Amino acid sequence: MRLKKIQHALITKKINFTYHEEDDCGSLDFQFRGLRYHIWEFLDGETYGVETNVKCAGKSEDILGDYETEIADLILTWPEMAIPG
């Protein structure tokens, strides 16, 4: 299981997501406030990174380094989901 910090942030915010793993790279897809987001992990040589649109829903970008912490911290700043009932 990969992208654990990000999955924990999504669970904390009560955001449903799908997770897939292939070739030792994780992939997360989810919706938040009507917008679709993705976090697709890749391996470039020996360096892991992600392609994602979490910073700007309409634009994908690559993030290298400590991408899990960077993305998880960003998600945790998002407003709470309104859950009926």
C-alpha positions as CSV (number, residue, x, y, z in Angstrom):
1,M,0.0,0.0,0.0
2,R,1.4,3.4,-1.1
3,L,0.4,7.0,-0.6
4,K,-0.6,6.2,3.0
5,K,-0.2,9.8,4.3
6,I,-2.5,11.1,1.6
7,Q,-5.0,8.3,2.2
8,H,-5.0,9.2,5.9
9,A,-5.7,12.9,5.1
10,L,-8.6,11.9,2.8
11,I,-10.1,9.7,5.4
12,T,-9.7,12.4,8.0
13,K,-11.6,14.8,5.8
14,K,-14.2,12.1,5.0
15,I,-13.5,12.3,1.3
16,N,-14.2,9.0,-0.5
17,F,-11.5,7.9,-2.9
18,T,-10.5,5.0,-5.1
19,Y,-7.0,3.5,-4.8
20,H,-5.1,1.4,-7.3
21,E,-1.6,0.1,-7.4
22,E,0.4,-1.0,-10.3
23,D,4.2,-1.6,-10.8
24,D,4.8,-0.4,-7.2
25,C,3.1,3.0,-7.8
26,G,-0.1,4.2,-6.2
27,S,-3.0,6.0,-7.8
28,L,-5.8,7.9,-6.0
29,D,-8.9,9.5,-7.6
30,F,-11.6,11.4,-5.7
31,Q,-14.1,14.2,-5.9
32,F,-14.3,17.2,-3.6
33,R,-17.0,19.9,-3.9
34,G,-17.9,18.7,-7.4
35,L,-14.4,18.7,-8.8
36,R,-12.4,15.6,-9.7
37,Y,-8.9,15.2,-8.5
38,H,-6.1,12.7,-9.2
39,I,-2.8,11.7,-7.6
40,W,-0.9,9.4,-9.9
41,E,2.5,8.1,-8.6
42,F,5.3,7.4,-11.0
43,L,8.9,6.2,-10.9
44,D,11.4,8.0,-13.0
45,G,14.6,6.0,-12.9
46,E,15.0,5.7,-9.1
47,T,13.0,8.8,-8.2
48,Y,9.3,8.6,-7.2
49,G,7.0,11.5,-7.9
50,V,3.3,12.2,-8.6
51,E,1.3,13.8,-11.3
52,T,-1.6,15.6,-9.6
53,N,-4.1,18.4,-9.9
54,V,-4.8,18.9,-6.1
55,K,-3.2,22.4,-6.1
56,C,-5.2,23.6,-9.1
57,A,-8.1,21.3,-10.2
58,G,-7.8,22.4,-13.9
59,K,-4.1,21.9,-14.2
60,S,-1.9,18.8,-13.6
61,E,1.7,19.2,-12.3
62,D,4.5,16.9,-11.3
63,I,5.7,17.0,-7.7
64,L,8.9,15.3,-6.5
65,G,10.5,15.1,-3.1
66,D,8.3,14.7,-0.1
67,Y,5.1,14.9,-2.2
68,E,3.1,12.8,0.3
69,T,3.5,15.3,3.1
70,E,3.0,18.3,0.8
71,I,-0.3,16.9,-0.6
72,A,-1.6,15.6,2.7
73,D,-1.0,18.9,4.4
74,L,-2.8,20.7,1.6
75,I,-5.8,18.4,1.8
76,L,-6.0,18.9,5.6
77,T,-6.5,22.7,5.0
78,W,-9.6,22.1,2.9
79,P,-13.0,22.8,4.5
80,E,-14.9,20.0,6.0
81,M,-17.4,18.1,3.9
82,A,-21.0,18.6,4.7
83,I,-22.4,15.1,5.5
84,P,-26.2,15.0,5.8
85,G,-27.8,13.2,8.7
